[in-house]
């Protein structure tokens, strides 16, 4: 049982890593993301919040809606797997939370699931109302959009600029040796050749991106717990998922799983909020007696 659980955790981490690396690779190398075969469009098609809100606001069925419906169907069956296994912003939040935890002396101690988790449903409702009257503002709170814009318009240009200036200084200091100059121009063609658009308000986009990570100092996955409208969309679909956490055999109620849960989905009595679970499997892995599991409800 323990080996099986650890294997699932490793698979989840691998899925998260491959998901974000693929998206970064596409954003870095694809000049025309609209017509390219490999482009971030697949992430938006798997984003029911952005797709449904845009469809309502624009009064048009967006091509690829079948993919959106299929992701919702999988969510209804298995729960919020997208948030825990695929979402690139969620992956970065988990990585940042792990880095922070290495410098914290005290271990995480979670209170009872907060009612503040309902804020994300209010945000979803407000954006849905705007969409009904023809105003599309989903891009301001959609996590996929936030990640893509922050990377494409701020992080990517910053990395290219810093790397380019580093080699410019290095070449001047070393006297422009032929081997280094050749390497630089080869790197420029492959790595530094992408042209990124510059907008005067990109700092606003990066500020929102940065704020999400600042909030992690207060609570792990603060954005996902309380604010994310995409998470709210998935939660509505996952509420009645038959794939559930089963911990009836646990009687000690040591609280390890409760404090381990990055979504604050587990209560003190060991019950949990199904729609808040992102299937990270950490609560199963950390259970000292392996008394909890995930299974399909009869």
C-alpha positions in Angstrom: 0.0 0.0 0.0 2.8 2.4 1.0 4.8 1.7 -2.1 1.7 2.2 -4.3 1.0 5.5 -2.7 4.6 6.8 -3.0 4.4 5.7 -6.7 1.3 7.9 -7.2 3.0 10.8 -5.5 6.0 10.4 -7.8 3.8 10.2 -10.8 1.9 13.3 -9.7 5.2 15.2 -9.3 6.4 14.0 -12.7 3.1 15.1 -14.3 3.5 18.5 -12.8 7.1 18.8 -13.9 6.3 17.7 -17.5 3.3 20.0 -17.7 5.1 23.1 -16.8 8.2 22.3 -18.8 6.1 21.6 -21.9 4.3 25.0 -21.5 7.6 26.9 -20.9 9.2 25.2 -23.9 6.3 26.1 -26.1 6.2 29.7 -24.9 9.9 30.1 -25.3 10.3 28.6 -28.7 7.1 29.3 -30.6 7.0 32.7 -32.3 3.5 32.3 -33.6 1.6 30.5 -30.9 -1.7 30.9 -32.7 -0.9 28.7 -35.7 1.9 26.5 -34.3 1.2 22.8 -33.9 2.5 22.8 -30.3 1.1 25.9 -28.5 -0.4 26.8 -25.1 -3.9 26.7 -26.6 -4.3 23.1 -25.3 -4.1 24.5 -21.7 -6.8 27.1 -22.4 -9.0 24.4 -24.0 -8.6 22.4 -20.7 -9.6 25.5 -18.8 -13.4 25.4 -18.4 -13.5 28.7 -16.5 -11.9 30.7 -19.3 -13.7 28.8 -22.1 -17.2 28.9 -20.6 -16.9 32.6 -19.6 -15.6 33.5 -23.0 -18.3 31.6 -24.7 -21.0 33.4 -22.7 -19.4 36.8 -23.2 -18.8 36.4 -26.9 -22.0 34.6 -27.7 -20.1 32.0 -29.7 -19.1 28.4 -29.3 -15.3 28.3 -29.3 -13.7 25.4 -31.3 -12.3 22.8 -29.0 -15.1 23.0 -26.5 -15.3 19.2 -26.5 -11.9 19.1 -24.8 -13.2 21.4 -22.2 -16.3 19.2 -21.6 -14.0 16.1 -21.5 -11.9 17.7 -18.8 -15.0 18.6 -16.8 -16.2 15.0 -17.2 -12.9 13.7 -15.8 -13.2 16.1 -12.9 -16.6 14.9 -12.2 -15.3 11.3 -12.0 -11.9 11.8 -10.3 -12.1 15.3 -8.7 -9.8 18.3 -9.0 -6.9 16.5 -10.6 -6.1 19.4 -12.9 -5.3 21.7 -9.9 -2.9 19.2 -8.4 -1.4 17.5 -11.4 -1.4 19.8 -14.4 -1.9 23.5 -13.5 1.5 25.3 -14.1 0.8 28.0 -11.6 -0.1 25.4 -9.0 3.2 23.6 -9.6 5.2 26.8 -9.1 3.2 27.5 -5.9 4.0 24.0 -4.6 7.7 24.5 -5.4 7.8 27.9 -3.7 6.0 26.5 -0.6 8.6 23.7 -0.5 11.5 26.2 -0.6 9.8 28.2 2.2 9.3 25.1 4.3 13.1 24.4 4.3 13.7 27.6 6.2 10.7 27.3 8.7 11.3 25.9 12.1 7.7 25.1 12.9 5.8 22.6 10.9 2.5 23.6 9.2 -0.5 23.6 11.6 -3.8 24.0 9.9 -7.1 25.1 11.5 -10.5 23.9 10.6 -11.3 24.5 6.9 -12.0 28.2 6.6 -15.2 29.7 5.2 -13.0 32.0 3.2 -12.8 29.2 0.7 -16.2 30.4 -0.6 -14.7 33.7 -1.8 -13.6 32.0 -5.0 -17.2 31.0 -5.7 -18.2 34.7 -5.3 -15.5 35.7 -7.7 -16.7 33.1 -10.2 -20.3 34.4 -9.8 -19.2 38.0 -10.4 -17.3 37.1 -13.5 -20.2 35.0 -14.8 -22.5 38.0 -14.4 -20.1 40.2 -16.3 -20.0 37.6 -19.1 -23.8 37.5 -19.3 -23.9 41.2 -20.0 -21.1 40.8 -22.6 -18.0 41.8 -20.6 -15.2 39.3 -20.5 -12.9 39.8 -17.6 -11.9 36.2 -17.0 -8.3 36.9 -18.0 -7.7 39.0 -14.9 -8.1 36.0 -12.6 -7.6 32.9 -14.7 -4.4 31.1 -13.5 -3.4 29.8 -17.0 -3.6 33.3 -18.4 -1.7 34.8 -15.5 1.1 32.3 -15.9 1.3 32.6 -19.7 1.3 36.4 -19.6 3.7 36.7 -16.7 6.2 34.3 -18.4 5.8 35.6 -22.0 5.8 39.4 -21.2 8.1 39.6 -18.1 10.1 36.5 -17.1 11.1 35.4 -20.6 12.3 38.9 -21.8 14.1 39.4 -18.4 16.0 36.1 -18.8 17.0 36.9 -22.4 18.1 40.4 -21.6 20.2 39.3 -18.6 21.8 36.4 -20.5 22.5 38.7 -23.5 24.2 41.4 -21.4 26.2 38.8 -19.5 27.8 37.5 -22.7 28.3 41.1 -24.0 30.4 41.9 -20.9 32.1 38.5 -20.9 33.2 39.0 -24.6 34.6 42.4 -23.9 36.5 41.2 -20.8 38.0 38.2 -22.6 38.9 40.1 -25.8 36.3 38.5 -28.1 37.8 35.0 -28.5 36.5 33.2 -31.6 35.2 30.1 -29.7 33.2 32.2 -27.2 31.9 34.5 -29.9 30.8 31.5 -32.0 29.1 30.0 -29.0 27.3 33.2 -28.2 25.9 33.6 -31.7 24.9 29.9 -31.7 23.1 30.4 -28.4 21.5 33.6 -29.8 20.0 31.6 -32.6 18.7 28.8 -30.4 18.1 30.3 -27.0 18.2 34.1 -27.2 16.6 34.7 -30.6 13.0 34.9 -29.5 11.4 38.3 -30.0 8.9 39.2 -27.3 6.5 42.1 -27.4 6.9 44.9 -24.9 3.9 46.6 -23.3 4.0 49.6 -21.0 1.9 47.9 -18.3 3.6 44.5 -18.0 4.5 45.4 -14.5 0.9 45.1 -13.5 0.8 41.6 -14.9 3.9 40.6 -13.0 2.7 42.3 -9.9 -0.4 40.0 -9.8 1.9 37.0 -10.5 4.2 38.0 -7.7 1.3 38.7 -5.2 0.2 35.0 -5.6 3.6 33.9 -4.3 3.7 36.4 -1.5 0.4 35.0 -0.2 2.0 31.6 0.2 3.9 33.0 3.2 0.5 33.1 4.9 -1.0 29.9 3.7 0.1 27.2 1.2 -1.8 27.5 -2.0 -3.6 30.6 -0.7 -4.7 31.5 -4.2 -6.1 28.0 -4.9 -7.9 27.8 -1.6 -9.6 31.2 -1.5 -9.4 33.1 -4.8 -9.0 31.0 -7.9 -12.2 31.0 -10.1 -10.8 28.1 -12.2 -10.5 26.1 -8.9 -14.1 27.1 -8.1 -15.2 25.8 -11.5 -13.5 22.5 -11.0 -14.8 22.3 -7.4 -18.4 22.5 -8.6 -17.7 19.6 -10.9 -15.8 17.6 -8.3 -18.3 18.1 -5.5 -20.1 14.8 -6.3 -17.1 12.9 -7.5 -17.4 9.2 -6.6 -13.6 9.0 -6.2 -13.1 9.9 -2.6 -10.7 9.7 0.3 -11.6 6.9 2.7 -10.2 7.1 6.3 -12.8 5.2 8.4 -10.1 2.9 9.8 -8.2 5.8 11.3 -9.3 6.3 15.0 -6.3 8.1 16.5 -6.9 11.3 14.6 -3.3 12.4 15.1 -3.8 15.4 12.7 -0.9 14.6 10.5 -3.0 14.4 7.4 -4.9 17.5 8.4 -1.7 19.5 8.7 -0.2 18.0 5.6 -3.1 18.9 3.3 -2.0 21.9 1.3 -5.6 22.8 0.5 -6.9 22.7 4.1 -9.6 20.2 3.0 -9.4 17.8 6.0 -11.3 18.5 9.2 -10.2 17.6 12.7 -12.6 14.6 12.8 -10.7 13.2 9.8 -13.6 13.9 7.4 -12.8 16.1 4.4 -14.3 18.4 1.8 -14.3 16.5 -1.4 -14.4 19.4 -3.8 -11.4 21.1 -2.1 -9.1 18.1 -2.5 -6.7 18.3 -5.5 -5.6 14.7 -5.3 -2.0 15.4 -4.3 -2.0 12.2 -2.2 0.3 13.8 0.4 -2.2 12.9 3.2 -2.0 9.2 2.2 1.8 9.2 1.9 2.3 11.0 5.3 -0.2 8.8 7.2 2.0 6.8 9.7 -0.2 3.7 9.6 -1.4 4.0 6.0 -5.0 3.9 7.2 -6.4 6.3 4.6 -6.8 5.6 0.9 -8.7 6.9 -2.2 -11.3 4.7 -3.8 -14.5 4.9 -5.7 -17.6 5.3 -3.6 -20.1 2.5 -4.1 
